[in-house]
Amino acid sequence: MQEEFPEASVFEIKKIELNSPIILAGFVGAGLVGPLAISHIIDELKMNEIGLMRSKHLPPTTVFMKGMLRYPFRFYANKEGTICAIICEITLKMEGLYHIVSAILDWVDKIGSKEIMILDGIASDEHDNKAYCAAREDLVRIMEGKEINMIPRGLITGITGGILNECIIRKIQGIALLAKANKTAPDTAAASTLISAINRFYEIKIDTSNLENEKDKINSEFNELSQKYVEHREEFSGMYM
């Protein structure tokens, strides 16, 4: 008999030794900043796919890229096991979101990670080439020293807000890294701004030239997902400040 779909669980497809990794995550939001930045990081660091999110609360949607089928909610790790990435390329509804959040943070606990950074966009008319953060007070001060601006006041909703709330309960360091992004189209400039901020904060080197040079190609590939977000953005995650 076929196993019933779980409320939410991370299905591991590859074993790799992980060394208390930092976790970078991107979900569908304004300008698709999260998925664009995470996808680029995965490519640049040549990360291996290690897991998939299975949940009865995910829409029955699959993703094709250049004619190739790929699962829409995936987990990756670099070969050193020091950085993991989570990317979701489908819109998520509020129903069942707590199950998905719990499954993500159960996995974070399991692999021994103590830090998750979520990349997201703030819907805006114009990108200002600045990165913004929301985190613990002492960490915000450190990030300001890396030219990452504190958000004085705001509201984070959807899966990003759910993860950050649960991080407080579980004593995991949760960080939101944000950039002002296009309201209606994929925003590669905002994604590049966040990757540059990650480079400064973690003192790593992730090249963003391909992301900037292939703007038109990326816009074409991600346009449909962007339009899906625009149609339902009030229902999904968002950042307001």
Secondary structure in CASP SS format (residue, H / E / C, confidence):
PFRMAT SS
TARGET T0000
AUTHOR 0000-0000-0000
METHOD secondary structure of the structure
MODEL  1
M C 1.00
Q C 1.00
E C 1.00
E C 1.00
F C 1.00
P C 1.00
E C 1.00
A C 1.00
S E 1.00
V E 1.00
F E 1.00
E E 1.00
I C 1.00
K C 1.00
K C 1.00
I C 1.00
E C 1.00
L C 1.00
N C 1.00
S C 1.00
P C 1.00
I E 1.00
I E 1.00
L E 1.00
A E 1.00
G E 1.00
F C 1.00
V C 1.00
G C 1.00
A H 1.00
G H 1.00
L H 1.00
V H 1.00
G H 1.00
P H 1.00
L H 1.00
A H 1.00
I H 1.00
S H 1.00
H H 1.00
I H 1.00
I H 1.00
D H 1.00
E H 1.00
L C 1.00
K C 1.00
M C 1.00
N E 1.00
E E 1.00
I E 1.00
G E 1.00
L E 1.00
M E 1.00
R E 1.00
S C 1.00
K C 1.00
H C 1.00
L C 1.00
P C 1.00
P C 1.00
T C 1.00
T C 1.00
V E 1.00
F E 1.00
M E 1.00
K C 1.00
G C 1.00
M E 1.00
L E 1.00
R E 1.00
Y C 1.00
P C 1.00
F E 1.00
R E 1.00
F E 1.00
Y E 1.00
A E 1.00
N C 1.00
K C 1.00
E C 1.00
G C 1.00
T C 1.00
I E 1.00
C E 1.00
A E 1.00
I E 1.00
I E 1.00
C E 1.00
E C 1.00
I C 1.00
T C 1.00
L C 1.00
K C 1.00
M C 1.00
E C 1.00
G C 1.00
L H 1.00
Y H 1.00
H H 1.00
I H 1.00
V H 1.00
S H 1.00
A H 1.00
I H 1.00
L H 1.00
D H 1.00
W H 1.00
V H 1.00
D H 1.00
K H 1.00
I C 1.00
G C 1.00
S C 1.00
K C 1.00
E E 1.00
I E 1.00
M E 1.00
I E 1.00
L E 1.00
D E 1.00
G E 1.00
I E 1.00
A E 1.00
S E 1.00
D C 1.00
E C 1.00
H C 1.00
D C 1.00
N C 1.00
K C 1.00
A C 1.00
Y E 1.00
C E 1.00
A E 1.00
A C 1.00
R C 1.00
E H 1.00
D H 1.00
L H 1.00
V H 1.00
R H 1.00
I H 1.00
M H 1.00
E H 1.00
G C 1.00
K C 1.00
E C 1.00
I C 1.00
N E 1.00
M E 1.00
I C 1.00
P C 1.00
R C 1.00
G C 1.00
L E 1.00
I E 1.00
T C 1.00
G H 1.00
I H 1.00
T H 1.00
G H 1.00
G H 1.00
I H 1.00
L H 1.00
N H 1.00
E H 1.00
C H 1.00
I H 1.00
I H 1.00
R H 1.00
K C 1.00
I C 1.00
Q E 1.00
G E 1.00
I E 1.00
A E 1.00
L E 1.00
L E 1.00
A E 1.00
K E 1.00
A E 1.00
N E 1.00
K C 1.00
T C 1.00
A C 1.00
P C 1.00
D C 1.00
T H 1.00
A H 1.00
A H 1.00
A H 1.00
S H 1.00
T H 1.00
L H 1.00
I H 1.00
S H 1.00
A H 1.00
I H 1.00
N H 1.00
R H 1.00
F H 1.00
Y H 1.00
E C 1.00
I C 1.00
K C 1.00
I C 1.00
D C 1.00
T C 1.00
S H 1.00
N H 1.00
L H 1.00
E H 1.00
N H 1.00
E C 1.00
K H 1.00
D H 1.00
K H 1.00
I H 1.00
N H 1.00
S H 1.00
E H 1.00
F H 1.00
N H 1.00
E H 1.00
L H 1.00
S H 1.00
Q H 1.00
K H 1.00
Y H 1.00
V H 1.00
E H 1.00
H H 1.00
R C 1.00
E C 1.00
E C 1.00
F C 1.00
S C 1.00
G C 1.00
M E 1.00
Y E 1.00
M C 1.00
END
